[in-house]
């Protein structure tokens, strides 16, 4: 499956260009996810590539095509402790996050959006994965107690 996802990257020139640039910079792939949706006959694809270099610097390339076409490359902040390999942020990083101010006041909208995208990915993983897993494990413990 991983090989198929690597091949999928070649179908999107802007994504492949960004991907190859990061490979040349010494990054290697740690995870690739792809989402494809076709609601109301509007095709949408999102490809997320997580990469890491030898210095343990982590980045994520997010490519979307459909009703929104974009490519972003974000450096993933280093957490003081890793809670789970699929979680990028921890409570300290979220609490201490600051955003650059714009010249005429306010925050840089792109920077805030990129940070919120990371939050959404983490909490989607928490909700879809860890919370459901926790419920299943609690049921298993209960059934074992009943025996």
C-alpha atoms as one frame of an Amber mdcrd trajectory, in Angstrom:
protein
   0.000   0.000   0.000   2.831   2.370   0.883   4.376   1.884  -2.565   1.037
   2.667  -4.205   0.790   5.907  -2.238   4.323   6.887  -3.300   3.251   6.243
  -6.915   0.122   8.355  -6.369   2.307  11.370  -5.610   3.645  11.300  -9.191
   0.145  12.039 -10.505   0.221  15.514  -8.911   3.133  17.605 -10.272   3.093
  20.310  -7.565   3.020  17.694  -4.832   5.770  15.647  -6.456   7.953  18.754
  -6.819   7.582  19.652  -3.117   8.065  16.011  -2.111  11.257  15.595  -4.174
  12.656  18.865  -2.789  12.249  17.573   0.767  13.843  14.239  -0.195  16.853
  16.190  -1.555  16.991  18.083   1.763  17.442  14.780   3.596  13.879  14.078
   4.714  12.386  10.610   4.505   8.759   9.557   4.588   7.323   8.382   7.905
   3.629   8.300   6.975   1.361   8.935   3.994  -2.406   9.271   4.162  -4.846
   9.919   1.377  -8.507  10.885   1.479 -10.751  10.944  -1.561 -14.346  12.121
  -1.482 -16.893  12.706  -4.178 -19.848  14.414  -2.477 -22.420  15.968  -4.793
 -20.234  15.058  -7.768 -17.425  17.390  -6.636 -14.239  15.325  -6.494 -11.870
  16.099  -3.630  -8.546  14.492  -2.733  -6.221  15.220   0.147  -2.769  13.700
   0.469  -0.734  14.167   3.633   2.935  13.200   3.744   4.762  13.241   7.069
   8.534  13.313   6.842  11.489  13.404   9.208  15.209  14.059   8.789  18.223
  12.754  10.719  17.998  15.710  13.142  14.483  14.523  14.083  12.949  17.600
  12.436   9.457  16.714  11.283   7.387  18.245   8.510   4.023  17.583   6.948
   3.130  18.256   3.313  -0.619  18.600   2.786  -1.917  18.637  -0.771  -5.598
  19.172  -1.570  -7.319  19.225  -4.910 -11.009  19.726  -5.594 -13.146  22.571
  -4.354  -9.935  23.889  -2.748  -6.557  23.476  -4.466  -3.589  24.002  -2.186
  -0.272  22.684  -1.018   1.241  23.543   2.346   4.447  22.475   4.002   4.508
  22.882   7.755   7.218  22.168  10.229   5.821  20.098  13.073   6.831  21.586
  16.415   8.870  19.386  18.684   6.970  18.177  21.679   8.830  17.823  24.957
   7.290  14.388  25.261   5.613  12.258  22.649   2.164  11.121  23.721   1.519
   8.949  20.683   3.344   8.690  17.317   0.271   9.976  15.430  -0.163  13.042
  17.653   1.805  16.108  16.625   0.910  18.475  19.452   0.708  18.283  23.209
  -0.907  20.545  25.803   2.280  22.577  26.329   2.733  23.325  22.614  -0.909
  24.361  22.286  -0.830  26.505  25.426   2.448  28.239  24.501   1.678  28.790
  20.783   2.033  32.394  19.648   1.240  33.843  16.239   2.987  36.675  14.418
   1.046  39.913  14.216   0.302  41.528  10.874   1.501  45.041  10.111  -1.957
  46.512  10.560  -2.895  44.405  13.586  -4.406  40.990  13.920  -2.825  37.642
  13.274  -1.455  36.109  10.115  -4.503  34.167   8.915  -2.440  31.550   7.050
  -0.313  30.841  10.119  -3.379  30.457  12.345  -5.066  28.221   9.752  -1.986
  25.993   9.498  -1.848  25.611  13.273  -5.565  24.835  13.441  -5.082  22.210
  10.696  -2.569  20.448  12.962  -5.032  20.604  15.856  -7.799  19.169  13.690
  -5.578  16.273  12.577  -4.611  15.439  16.162  -8.124  15.610  17.516  -9.517
  13.648  14.582  -7.028  10.919  15.472  -8.036  11.155  19.134 -11.752  10.990
  18.381 -11.614   8.397  15.614  -8.878   6.248  17.072  -7.990   6.550  20.712
 -11.455   7.261  22.107 -13.038   4.374  20.184 -10.151   2.087  21.131 -10.597
   3.068  24.768 -14.323   2.188  24.630 -13.551  -1.226  23.094 -10.873  -1.927
  25.694 -13.220  -0.980  28.549 -15.848  -3.391  27.187 -13.228  -6.143  26.957
 -12.158  -5.519  30.560 -15.791  -5.669  31.691 -16.392  -8.920  29.828 -13.240
 -10.432  31.367 -14.377  -9.342  34.836 -17.737 -11.009  34.268 -16.090 -14.407
  33.572
